[in-house]
Structures are given as structure tokens and as C-alpha cells.
Amino acid sequence: MTGTLPGLEDVLELYAAALDRYGSEPFTLGQAQRELSSEASSRLLELGIAYGLFEFDGDRGAYAVRAEPDAPIEEWRSDAIDRAERLRAAALDRTSGTDHAEDGVETLTHDSRQFASVAVDEDPTVEAVGERLAALPLEEYAGVALRSPGERASAVQRLADRLCESSVTDETSLERPFRKESTDVVGADKDELEFQLFLERA
């Protein structure tokens, strides 16, 4: 069964070593190569993230074990469902209106205008999302489109409210706040809708 997932045996070996050495504490790629195995690589860690065994904190440049083997099955199942939802949303993007600009940024077209498209995680913070937005060439787009599964619309609305406050320039690297333009809900199945919130630069 493990042969159906590329590199799974190597990833599991790295997962077990990381769990034994670090528990749930974060670690860097350099630490893993020095303290776990010289065979540890960003490729193996990225596969581990894809399989739901590791998570990555981009702000700290650190990895961590996502769930321990004896964690409740509900925790593993919840992680798998969240991951499947994100993958499905990304697949839908590629086949139903989301494009990629020449600079590699995903885009959505709304009212004949192009918005930089950003998928929002389950528990978004204004600091993390603000830094992601600040890294985009915002001047090339009408604004940004925040996307999430439909059931997380309220969290995205609250996030957008924060991004529209003037204080966001103090909390993130954004040069100026946004203002809400409009929202949309897309999808053929009422149980698998995607919420889209469009923001313009203020």
C-alpha cells in the first residue's frame, strides 16, 4: 500500500525521527540534516507536508510534526479533510476561471478586472495574510481576491475588516489598507461552495 505514495517510507522514517527528537517543537531543515539524517531534504519534508505528517511555518522557516501517531483519529481525519478541501479548491481554480499571470500569481477575473487570488487558511491571521499580500505585485492588479470554503466565509469577512483598517500598515508590511469591493459564492454543489471576497487598495 505504501508503494502507491512516492517516497512514503522515507518520509515515515523522517517523521519518526523528528517525533522522537523534537516532539511537537519546530525545527529547521538544517537541524534535521544535522540532528536526524543527512538524507533529510526539503523534498522529503515537502512530501511529508503533502501527506499531512508535517506542517511548515513560513514566517519562522520551521517545520513541525503535524499530528502524533496516537492523536485521536478525529484530528487526523480533520486534517485530511481540510487538506482535501484546499486541493479541491485549487483544482477548481485551474479549471473554472482562475488564471495565472505572467509573474506566476494566481488571478481571478471579476467584473472584467483582474484580481490577485489568495487562498485563506482555516485560522487566518491578519499578520500572516498581510505579509502574503505585501509580497504580491499589487500595483499590477485591481486588488486581491480572498478565497475559502463557503463555511469559513465569516472568518474571511473578519479578516477583510482588519485588512481595511488603517492600523494594518503598522501590523504588516502593507503600505496601505484595502477596502471591500464585493463578494461572491461559486460552486455547483451547495455543500462544496467557495467564498470569494474582493478587496481594492484604498
TAUR-V336630 format. One record per pair of residues at least 24 apart in sequence whose C-alpha atoms are under 8 Angstrom apart, sorted by the first residue. I is the first residue (numbers start at 0). J is the second residue. D is the distance in Angstrom with one decimal. If there is no record, write none. Layout:
# TAUR-V336630
((I | J | D) (I | J | D))
This chain:
# TAUR-V336630
((6 | 43 | 7.5) (6 | 46 | 7.7) (7 | 46 | 8.0) (9 | 43 | 7.4) (10 | 43 | 5.8) (10 | 44 | 7.2) (10 | 46 | 7.1) (10 | 47 | 5.8) (11 | 47 | 8.0) (13 | 39 | 7.1) (14 | 47 | 7.7) (14 | 52 | 6.9) (14 | 53 | 7.7) (14 | 64 | 7.1) (17 | 64 | 7.2) (18 | 64 | 6.5) (18 | 67 | 7.6) (22 | 64 | 7.0) (23 | 63 | 6.0) (23 | 64 | 5.5) (23 | 65 | 7.5) (24 | 63 | 6.1) (24 | 64 | 7.6) (25 | 61 | 5.7) (25 | 62 | 5.4) (25 | 63 | 4.6) (25 | 64 | 7.7) (26 | 61 | 5.2) (26 | 62 | 5.3) (26 | 63 | 6.2) (27 | 60 | 6.7) (27 | 61 | 4.7) (27 | 62 | 5.9) (28 | 61 | 7.4) (28 | 62 | 7.6) (51 | 78 | 7.0) (51 | 79 | 6.9) (51 | 82 | 7.8) (58 | 127 | 7.7) (81 | 121 | 7.9) (84 | 148 | 7.4) (88 | 148 | 7.8) (88 | 193 | 7.4) (104 | 135 | 7.7) (106 | 144 | 8.0) (107 | 144 | 7.0) (112 | 140 | 7.9) (112 | 141 | 6.3) (113 | 140 | 5.8) (113 | 141 | 5.8) (113 | 142 | 7.6) (114 | 140 | 5.4) (114 | 141 | 5.4) (114 | 142 | 5.0) (114 | 143 | 4.8) (114 | 144 | 5.8) (114 | 197 | 7.6) (115 | 140 | 6.4) (115 | 141 | 8.0) (115 | 142 | 6.4) (115 | 143 | 4.6) (115 | 144 | 5.9) (116 | 143 | 5.8) (116 | 144 | 4.7) (116 | 145 | 6.3) (116 | 146 | 7.2) (117 | 143 | 7.1) (117 | 144 | 6.1) (117 | 145 | 5.1) (117 | 146 | 6.1) (118 | 145 | 5.9) (118 | 146 | 4.7) (118 | 147 | 6.0) (119 | 145 | 6.3) (119 | 146 | 5.8) (119 | 147 | 5.5) (119 | 155 | 7.5) (120 | 147 | 7.3) (121 | 151 | 7.4) (122 | 154 | 7.8) (123 | 154 | 7.7) (123 | 155 | 7.8) (123 | 158 | 7.2) (124 | 158 | 7.1) (125 | 158 | 6.2) (125 | 161 | 6.6) (125 | 162 | 6.7) (125 | 167 | 7.8) (125 | 170 | 8.0) (125 | 171 | 7.8) (126 | 170 | 6.3) (126 | 171 | 5.6) (129 | 162 | 7.3) (129 | 167 | 7.8) (129 | 171 | 5.6) (129 | 172 | 7.0) (129 | 173 | 6.5) (130 | 171 | 6.0) (130 | 172 | 6.0) (130 | 173 | 7.1) (132 | 173 | 7.4) (133 | 171 | 7.9) (133 | 172 | 5.9) (133 | 173 | 5.1) (133 | 174 | 7.8) (141 | 199 | 6.2) (141 | 200 | 7.7) (142 | 197 | 7.1) (142 | 198 | 5.4) (142 | 199 | 4.3) (142 | 200 | 5.9) (143 | 197 | 5.8) (143 | 198 | 5.3) (143 | 199 | 6.6) (144 | 195 | 6.2) (144 | 196 | 5.4) (144 | 197 | 4.4) (144 | 198 | 6.2) (145 | 195 | 5.6) (145 | 196 | 5.1) (145 | 197 | 6.4) (145 | 198 | 7.9) (146 | 193 | 6.8) (146 | 194 | 5.7) (146 | 195 | 4.6) (146 | 196 | 6.6) (147 | 193 | 5.7) (147 | 194 | 5.3) (147 | 195 | 6.8) (148 | 191 | 7.1) (148 | 192 | 6.1) (148 | 193 | 4.6) (148 | 194 | 5.8) (149 | 184 | 7.2) (149 | 191 | 7.1) (149 | 192 | 5.0) (149 | 193 | 4.7) (149 | 194 | 4.7) (151 | 194 | 7.8) (152 | 194 | 6.0) (155 | 196 | 7.7) (156 | 196 | 7.7) (159 | 198 | 7.8) (163 | 201 | 7.9) (175 | 200 | 7.2) (175 | 201 | 6.8) (176 | 200 | 6.3) (176 | 201 | 5.7) (177 | 201 | 4.7))
